[in-house]
């Protein structure tokens, strides 16, 4: 079970891992306790998109890297090709469209990877993706603390400087590890398409104005599912802080 005050008391190297999801807390200095902010990699993909299986595999290669949180969202706007995506939800495509506006992109494209809400790359370009993740990792600062409570039903967000336009706290519920789907229609007919850390739900918990606040976790998130908390700016959609719920039995 996670010790109360994990970040305050400075656990030296606590790993939060979930079959391809790793969020590492760095060793604190004597002068000031700190956590290394994980890099959040969000893949927007579709089972009916011919270029998406390659992107799924590319993103999976960074999912095992320390300090990286990978989340896969199925989008539904390729369903017209003859295969309804089994993981897609309309709100996932809406999330991608919000990134298009924030990043000032001309169009929504698939596959697409958004890193920390600040930059994007094509999911199929492995060198470009890894370079973007490394660039974000080098820019880590002092993010507001996110702490899952021992009871497992609440999460706290600490104090910090709120961005212009404010910020919101979002809970992303996902299924850790790989899931493979046999596609029986559309451009990928006959292919087995594998996904990693498939998102099941995105739920807005509330606003954050720079002051500490406590939120209930989604009751639908069972022990077999992972939960990632994102503190995200409303205007430019940049991710200010993030944390993954520890696996059962991990300290």
C-alpha positions, 0 to 999 in steps of 0.5 A: 500500500502507498505510504501517506505523504509519499512525496513529502517524505521522499521515497527515493525511487518509487516505481508505479508500473502497469504492464507497459506503464511506468511513472518513476519518482526520483530520489529527492535532494536534501534541500528539497523533495521533488518528483520527476514529472512523467511524460504522458504519451497519448496515441489516437488510433483506429482499428480501421485505419491502415497506417495505425497498426504500425503506429501502435507498435511504435508507441508500444516501444516507448511504453516500457521506458522509465518515466513514460505514461502511454495511453491509447485512445480509439477514435470512431471517424474511420468506422465508415470504412467498414469496421466499427472500432471496438474501443472507440468512444465519441469523446476520445475523438473530441479530445483529439479535436481539442488538441488540434485547436490548442496546437493550431493544427490544420486537420485531425489526422490518424495515427497521431501522438500528443506528448504532454499536450504540448507537441505532436508527432505521427505515431508511425515515426519512431525516431521522431517520437522518441526524440519528442519524449526525450525533449519533454523529459529534459524540460521537467520542472516542479509540478504540483503534487498528485497523491493517491490516498491509502483508501484508494477512493480519492486523489489529492492535487497539491498547490502550485501556480495555476496557468492563465485560463485555469486548469482541470483535473482529469481521470483516465481509466484504462486497461493495462497491457496489450489487447489484440483485436481480430479485424474483420472488415475495412482496410485492415480486414484479416489483421490482428491489431494490438493496442497497449494501455487502452483507455476506457473512460475519460472523466473530468473531476473538477477545476484546480486554481492553484490550491490543494484539493481532493477529488473522489476517484471514478467508482467504475475503475476496478482493481484490474484497471489503471487510473492516470490523473492529469492536471491539464491547462484549459487553454493550451491543453498542456499537462502540468502534472500527472500520476498513475495509481499504484498497482495493488500490493505495491508500496 
